[in-house]
Amino acid sequence: MNAEIQASELPRLQEMHNGERVQGTFSAPEMQRRMDGLRQILVDLNLDATLLTSYHNINYFADFIYCSFARRYAFVVTHDKATSLSAGVDAGQPYRRTFGDNLTYTDWQRGSYFHGIQRLLRGARRIGIEFDHVTLETRALLADAFPGVEFIDIGQPVMWMRTIKSAEEIAIITEGARTADVGGAAIRALIAEGVPEYDLALAGTQAMVRHIAQTYPHAELMDSWVWFQSGINTDGAHNPVTSRRLQKGDILSMNCFPMIAGYYTALERTMFLDHASDEHLRIWEINTQVHRRGLELLKPGARCGDVANELNEIYREHGLLKYRSFGYGHSFGVMCHYYGREGGVELREDVNTVLQPGMVVSMEPMLSIPEGKPGAGGYREHDILILSDEGAKNITGFPFGPEHNIIPA
């Protein structure tokens, strides 16, 4: 009983304003541009405030990437104030990073997170939340904490806002693509018979992290990674690294993913060690043909579904369409393999979005030929294009195709 009394007397909320603010990823005018855009959405939807809970939106608007470990986080934005709500385990780091204020909730009593939200949203009657992120449990707890309050989806309008990149975003994405090329070069130099996948992945990751540290000395260094796949492991785009050792004649898939302040970029290339069979070369050449045509199609005014349908025809002509395993590309920005995605800009047959200047989109055709068939393995190329009024600019520099990526043993 004494322990319960002591816990109840400890604070549920506190201001952990420890240390000085750090240099942000983006300029104050850029962050204010985002905040102004979000507040315009509040006006358009007649909302009193919004409660952002996802990694991607908190990062986009607050410049803070949280580490959940089963705790809840929030960025609460009203018409005149913005405050991140973070767990006490993080101490002052969220305050030092947040573009806005910060409030910390403690673990002394259950429900302190919702107690903090109630303080920050006192008097609000219409609140925006992310329907695509809030779980059923969280939704029920919000209803308990805010009886009579109406919750409106803000996830979709905010996603569309993020699809158009600013000049500062394009600069960091461009540097991310250059970082991926650095990782790719480090990996290519080490490819040899008998080398395990994980050694190549480690080399690429280390090269990218060092490059980010040199380029952005004030940035947090987190989440960059490499998937290097060989043989049958190439059949899935997101297959993890293993201990498999490379053999002559292997099909290889190199995938470099640098992360700079939550901004994801990627370099993906098909390679072969020492030699490729005639059927492997035939399929590889077809996939690079699709890749080249896809790069030509990506420009303002193109409709996502039309791009996908035209590229389908090339595969169909060669009897390979059934081996296509996913869409042809997607939007880039604040995203990662465990959070984020601007789903409105996907190069798929069922997406009617028209590409616009300011969007950043990949072209990444993939074929996956089952084991036991001639030419078995996964073939994937990946470039990133920035769309502007002048057209499209490819910011990926690493070469692709058989003339470049058959690696001598």
C-alpha positions as CSV (number, residue, x, y, z in Angstrom):
1,M,0.0,0.0,0.0
2,N,2.8,2.4,0.8
3,A,4.4,1.8,-2.6
4,E,1.1,2.6,-4.3
5,I,0.7,5.8,-2.3
6,Q,4.3,6.8,-3.2
7,A,3.7,6.1,-6.9
8,S,0.5,8.1,-7.0
9,E,2.3,11.1,-5.5
10,L,4.9,11.2,-8.3
11,P,4.2,13.3,-11.3
12,R,2.4,11.9,-14.3
13,L,3.7,14.6,-16.6
14,Q,6.8,16.7,-16.6
15,E,8.8,19.1,-18.7
16,M,12.2,17.4,-19.4
17,H,13.8,20.4,-21.0
18,N,17.3,19.1,-20.7
19,G,20.1,20.9,-22.5
20,E,20.0,23.2,-25.5
21,R,18.1,22.6,-28.8
22,V,20.1,20.8,-31.4
23,Q,20.6,21.9,-35.0
24,G,17.5,20.7,-36.9
25,T,17.5,18.8,-40.1
26,F,15.7,21.5,-42.0
27,S,15.6,25.3,-41.7
28,A,13.0,27.0,-39.4
29,P,11.2,28.5,-42.5
30,E,10.9,25.0,-44.0
31,M,9.5,23.5,-40.8
32,Q,7.1,26.5,-40.5
33,R,6.0,25.9,-44.1
34,R,5.0,22.3,-43.0
35,M,3.2,23.6,-39.9
36,D,1.3,26.2,-41.9
37,G,0.2,23.5,-44.3
38,L,-1.0,21.3,-41.5
39,R,-2.9,24.1,-39.9
40,Q,-4.6,24.8,-43.2
41,I,-5.8,21.2,-43.2
42,L,-7.2,21.9,-39.8
43,V,-9.1,24.9,-41.2
44,D,-10.3,22.9,-44.3
45,L,-11.6,20.1,-42.1
46,N,-13.0,22.4,-39.4
47,L,-10.8,20.8,-36.7
48,D,-9.8,22.2,-33.4
49,A,-6.5,20.2,-33.4
50,T,-4.8,17.1,-34.6
51,L,-3.2,14.2,-32.8
52,L,-0.4,12.8,-34.9
53,T,0.9,9.4,-33.7
54,S,2.8,7.8,-36.6
55,Y,6.6,7.8,-37.0
56,H,6.4,9.4,-40.4
57,N,4.1,12.3,-39.5
58,I,5.7,13.1,-36.2
59,N,9.1,13.1,-38.0
60,Y,7.8,15.2,-40.9
61,F,6.2,17.9,-38.7
62,A,8.4,17.8,-35.6
63,D,11.8,16.6,-36.9
64,F,11.7,13.9,-34.2
65,I,11.9,10.1,-34.7
66,Y,10.7,8.3,-31.7
67,C,11.7,4.8,-30.5
68,S,8.4,3.2,-29.4
69,F,9.3,0.0,-27.5
70,A,5.6,-0.5,-26.9
71,R,5.1,3.1,-25.7
72,R,2.8,5.7,-27.4
73,Y,4.0,9.0,-28.8
74,A,2.2,12.0,-30.2
75,F,2.6,15.4,-31.8
76,V,-0.3,17.5,-30.8
77,V,-0.9,20.5,-33.1
78,T,-3.6,23.2,-32.4
79,H,-4.1,26.4,-34.3
80,D,-1.5,28.2,-32.2
81,K,0.7,25.6,-30.5
82,A,2.6,22.3,-31.4
83,T,3.9,19.9,-28.7
84,S,5.4,16.5,-28.8
85,L,4.4,14.0,-26.1
86,S,7.1,11.6,-25.3
87,A,7.9,8.8,-22.8
88,G,10.1,9.6,-19.9
89,V,12.6,6.9,-20.9
90,D,13.8,9.3,-23.6
91,A,14.5,12.1,-21.1
92,G,15.4,15.4,-22.9
93,Q,16.2,14.1,-26.4
94,P,12.7,14.7,-27.8
95,Y,12.7,18.2,-26.4
96,R,16.1,18.9,-28.0
97,R,14.8,17.8,-31.4
98,T,11.2,18.9,-31.6
99,F,10.2,21.8,-33.7
100,G,7.8,23.0,-31.1
101,D,7.4,22.3,-27.4
102,N,7.7,19.0,-25.6
103,L,5.9,17.3,-22.7
104,T,7.0,14.0,-21.1
105,Y,4.8,11.4,-19.5
106,T,6.0,9.1,-16.8
107,D,5.4,5.4,-16.1
108,W,4.3,5.9,-12.5
109,Q,0.7,5.5,-13.3
110,R,-1.2,3.8,-16.1
111,G,-2.9,6.1,-18.6
112,S,-0.4,9.0,-18.2
113,Y,-0.1,9.2,-22.0
114,F,-3.8,9.9,-22.3
115,H,-3.6,12.3,-19.3
116,G,-1.0,14.3,-21.3
117,I,-3.2,14.3,-24.4
118,Q,-6.1,15.6,-22.3
119,R,-4.0,18.5,-21.1
120,L,-2.8,19.4,-24.6
121,L,-6.2,19.1,-26.2
122,R,-8.4,20.6,-23.4
123,G,-11.6,22.0,-24.9
124,A,-11.1,20.4,-28.4
125,R,-14.4,19.0,-29.9
126,R,-13.2,17.9,-33.3
127,I,-9.8,16.3,-33.4
128,G,-7.9,14.9,-36.4
129,I,-6.3,11.4,-36.0
130,E,-4.6,9.1,-38.4
131,F,-7.1,6.3,-39.2
132,D,-4.4,4.3,-40.9
133,H,-2.2,4.3,-37.8
134,V,-4.4,4.3,-34.7
135,T,-5.1,0.8,-33.5
136,L,-8.6,-0.3,-32.3
137,E,-7.3,-0.3,-28.7
138,T,-5.9,3.2,-29.0
139,R,-9.2,4.4,-30.6
140,A,-11.2,3.0,-27.8
141,L,-8.9,4.6,-25.2
142,L,-9.2,7.9,-27.0
143,A,-13.0,7.6,-26.8
144,D,-12.8,7.1,-23.1
145,A,-10.4,10.0,-22.6
146,F,-12.5,12.4,-24.8
147,P,-16.2,11.6,-24.4
148,G,-18.4,13.4,-26.9
149,V,-15.4,14.4,-29.1
150,E,-15.6,13.7,-32.8
151,F,-12.5,12.2,-34.4
152,I,-11.8,12.9,-38.1
153,D,-9.3,11.2,-40.4
154,I,-6.3,13.4,-41.1
155,G,-4.0,10.7,-42.4
156,Q,-5.0,11.0,-46.1
157,P,-4.8,14.8,-46.5
158,V,-1.5,14.8,-44.7
159,M,-0.2,12.0,-46.9
160,W,-1.0,14.0,-50.0
161,M,0.7,17.1,-48.5
162,R,3.9,15.0,-48.1
163,T,4.0,13.8,-51.7
164,I,5.1,17.2,-52.9
165,K,8.7,17.8,-51.8
166,S,10.2,21.2,-51.0
167,A,13.6,22.2,-52.3
168,E,15.2,21.3,-48.9
169,E,13.6,17.8,-49.0
170,I,14.8,17.3,-52.6
171,A,18.3,18.3,-51.5
172,I,18.4,15.7,-48.7
173,I,16.9,13.0,-51.0
174,T,19.5,13.7,-53.6
175,E,22.2,13.3,-51.0
176,G,20.6,10.1,-49.9
177,A,20.8,8.7,-53.4
178,R,24.5,9.7,-53.6
179,T,25.0,7.9,-50.3
180,A,23.4,4.8,-51.7
181,D,25.9,4.9,-54.6
182,V,28.7,5.1,-52.0
183,G,27.4,2.0,-50.3
184,G,27.0,0.2,-53.6
185,A,30.6,0.9,-54.6
186,A,31.9,-0.4,-51.3
187,I,29.9,-3.6,-51.8
188,R,30.9,-4.1,-55.4
189,A,34.6,-3.9,-54.5
190,L,34.3,-6.9,-52.0
191,I,32.1,-9.3,-54.1
192,A,34.0,-12.5,-54.6
193,E,33.5,-16.3,-54.4
194,G,33.1,-17.5,-50.8
195,V,32.2,-14.1,-49.3
196,P,29.0,-14.4,-47.1
197,E,26.1,-12.1,-47.7
198,Y,26.4,-10.5,-44.3
199,D,30.0,-9.3,-44.9
200,L,28.9,-7.4,-48.0
201,A,25.9,-6.0,-46.2
202,L,28.1,-4.8,-43.3
203,A,30.6,-3.1,-45.7
204,G,27.8,-1.2,-47.5
205,T,26.1,-0.1,-44.3
206,Q,29.3,1.1,-42.7
207,A,30.3,3.1,-45.9
208,M,26.9,4.8,-45.9
209,V,26.8,5.6,-42.2
210,R,30.3,7.1,-42.4
211,H,29.3,9.2,-45.5
212,I,26.1,10.5,-43.7
213,A,28.2,11.4,-40.6
214,Q,30.7,13.4,-42.8
215,T,27.9,15.1,-44.8
216,Y,25.5,15.8,-41.9
217,P,27.7,16.1,-38.8
218,H,24.7,17.2,-36.7
219,A,22.4,14.3,-37.7
220,E,21.4,11.3,-35.7
221,L,22.8,8.2,-37.3
222,M,20.2,5.5,-37.3
223,D,18.4,2.9,-39.5
224,S,20.6,2.7,-42.6
225,W,20.9,-0.9,-43.8
226,V,21.7,-3.2,-46.7
227,W,20.0,-6.3,-48.0
228,F,22.5,-8.3,-50.1
229,Q,21.0,-11.4,-51.5
230,S,22.4,-14.3,-53.5
231,G,21.0,-17.3,-55.4
232,I,17.5,-18.3,-54.3
233,N,17.6,-15.6,-51.7
234,T,17.1,-13.0,-54.5
235,D,13.5,-14.2,-55.1
236,G,11.9,-11.6,-52.7
237,A,12.6,-7.9,-52.7
238,H,12.7,-7.7,-48.9
239,N,14.5,-11.0,-48.1
240,P,16.9,-10.5,-45.2
241,V,20.6,-11.0,-45.2
242,T,21.9,-14.6,-44.5
243,S,25.2,-16.4,-44.0
244,R,25.1,-17.9,-47.5
245,R,28.4,-17.7,-49.3
246,L,28.6,-16.5,-52.9
247,Q,29.3,-19.0,-55.7
248,K,30.4,-18.6,-59.3
249,G,27.4,-18.1,-61.5
250,D,25.2,-16.8,-58.7
251,I,22.5,-14.2,-59.4
252,L,23.0,-11.4,-56.9
253,S,20.8,-8.6,-55.7
254,M,22.3,-5.6,-54.0
255,N,20.0,-3.3,-52.1
256,C,21.4,-0.2,-50.3
257,F,19.1,1.9,-48.0
258,P,20.6,5.0,-46.4
259,M,18.4,6.8,-43.9
260,I,19.0,10.5,-43.3
261,A,16.7,12.0,-40.6
262,G,13.9,9.5,-41.6
263,Y,14.3,10.2,-45.3
264,Y,14.7,6.9,-47.2
265,T,16.5,6.4,-50.5
266,A,17.5,3.2,-52.2
267,L,19.8,1.6,-54.8
268,E,19.0,-1.8,-56.1
269,R,20.9,-3.7,-58.7
270,T,21.0,-7.2,-60.3
271,M,24.5,-8.6,-60.5
272,F,26.1,-12.0,-61.4
273,L,29.3,-13.5,-60.1
274,D,31.8,-14.5,-62.8
275,H,29.2,-15.5,-65.4
276,A,25.5,-15.7,-66.3
277,S,23.8,-18.4,-68.3
278,D,22.2,-17.5,-71.6
279,E,18.7,-17.7,-70.1
280,H,19.7,-15.5,-67.2
281,L,21.1,-13.0,-69.6
282,R,17.9,-13.0,-71.7
283,I,15.7,-12.3,-68.7
284,W,18.0,-9.7,-67.3
285,E,18.1,-7.9,-70.6
286,I,14.3,-7.9,-70.7
287,N,14.1,-6.5,-67.2
288,T,16.6,-3.7,-68.0
289,Q,14.5,-2.9,-71.1
290,V,11.4,-2.5,-68.9
291,H,13.6,-0.4,-66.5
292,R,14.8,1.9,-69.3
293,R,11.3,2.4,-70.7
294,G,9.9,3.1,-67.2
295,L,12.5,5.8,-66.7
296,E,11.3,7.4,-69.9
297,L,7.7,7.3,-68.8
298,L,8.2,9.0,-65.4
299,K,7.4,12.7,-65.9
300,P,4.8,15.2,-64.8
301,G,1.4,14.5,-66.3
302,A,1.9,10.7,-66.5
303,R,-0.8,8.6,-64.7
304,C,0.6,5.9,-62.4
305,G,-1.8,3.2,-63.7
306,D,-0.9,4.0,-67.3
307,V,2.8,3.6,-66.6
308,A,2.2,0.2,-65.0
309,N,0.0,-0.9,-67.9
310,E,2.5,0.0,-70.6
311,L,5.3,-1.7,-68.8
312,N,3.1,-4.8,-68.4
313,E,2.9,-5.1,-72.2
314,I,6.7,-5.5,-72.5
315,Y,6.7,-8.4,-70.0
316,R,3.6,-9.9,-71.7
317,E,5.3,-9.9,-75.1
318,H,8.1,-12.1,-73.7
319,G,5.8,-14.4,-71.7
320,L,7.1,-13.1,-68.4
321,L,4.3,-11.0,-66.9
322,K,3.2,-13.7,-64.5
323,Y,6.7,-13.5,-62.9
324,R,6.3,-9.8,-62.0
325,S,6.0,-9.7,-58.2
326,F,5.0,-6.1,-57.2
327,G,4.4,-2.6,-58.5
328,Y,6.9,-0.6,-60.6
329,G,7.8,2.1,-58.1
330,H,6.6,4.5,-55.4
331,S,7.0,7.9,-53.8
332,F,10.0,8.8,-51.7
333,G,10.4,10.9,-48.6
334,V,9.8,10.2,-44.9
335,M,9.5,6.4,-44.9
336,C,11.3,3.2,-43.8
337,H,10.9,-0.5,-43.9
338,Y,9.0,-0.3,-40.6
339,Y,7.1,2.9,-41.0
340,G,5.7,5.3,-43.5
341,R,4.6,5.1,-47.1
342,E,2.9,7.7,-49.4
343,G,0.5,5.1,-50.8
344,G,-1.2,7.6,-53.2
345,V,1.8,7.5,-55.5
346,E,2.3,3.9,-56.4
347,L,3.1,2.7,-59.9
348,R,0.3,0.1,-60.0
349,E,-2.6,-0.5,-62.3
350,D,-5.2,0.5,-59.8
351,V,-3.7,3.9,-58.9
352,N,-5.0,6.9,-60.9
353,T,-2.7,9.6,-59.4
354,V,-1.2,11.9,-62.0
355,L,2.4,12.7,-61.4
356,Q,3.3,16.3,-60.5
357,P,6.4,18.5,-60.3
358,G,7.8,18.1,-56.8
359,M,7.1,14.4,-56.5
360,V,10.0,12.0,-56.1
361,V,9.3,8.5,-57.6
362,S,11.3,5.3,-58.2
363,M,11.4,3.0,-61.1
364,E,12.0,-0.6,-59.9
365,P,10.8,-3.4,-62.1
366,M,11.3,-6.9,-60.7
367,L,10.9,-10.4,-62.1
368,S,11.1,-13.5,-59.8
369,I,11.7,-16.7,-61.7
370,P,11.0,-19.8,-59.5
371,E,13.8,-22.2,-58.5
372,G,14.2,-25.1,-61.0
373,K,13.3,-23.1,-64.1
374,P,16.0,-21.8,-66.5
375,G,17.1,-18.3,-65.4
376,A,15.9,-18.8,-61.8
377,G,16.2,-15.9,-59.4
378,G,15.1,-12.4,-58.7
379,Y,15.9,-9.5,-61.1
380,R,15.5,-6.0,-59.9
381,E,16.8,-2.5,-60.8
382,H,16.0,0.7,-59.0
383,D,16.5,4.3,-59.8
384,I,15.0,7.5,-58.2
385,L,13.7,10.4,-60.2
386,I,12.9,13.9,-59.2
387,L,10.0,15.5,-61.1
388,S,10.0,19.2,-62.0
389,D,8.5,21.5,-64.5
390,E,11.4,20.6,-66.8
391,G,10.7,16.9,-66.7
392,A,12.5,14.3,-64.6
393,K,16.0,14.0,-63.2
394,N,17.5,10.6,-62.4
395,I,19.6,11.0,-59.2
396,T,20.9,7.4,-59.1
397,G,24.4,7.1,-60.5
398,F,25.3,3.4,-60.1
399,P,25.2,1.7,-63.5
400,F,22.9,-1.2,-64.3
401,G,22.7,-4.1,-66.8
402,P,24.9,-7.0,-68.0
403,E,27.6,-4.7,-69.5
404,H,28.4,-3.3,-66.0
405,N,27.4,-5.8,-63.4
406,I,28.9,-9.2,-64.2
407,I,31.6,-9.3,-61.5
408,P,34.8,-11.1,-62.2
409,A,35.5,-13.9,-59.8
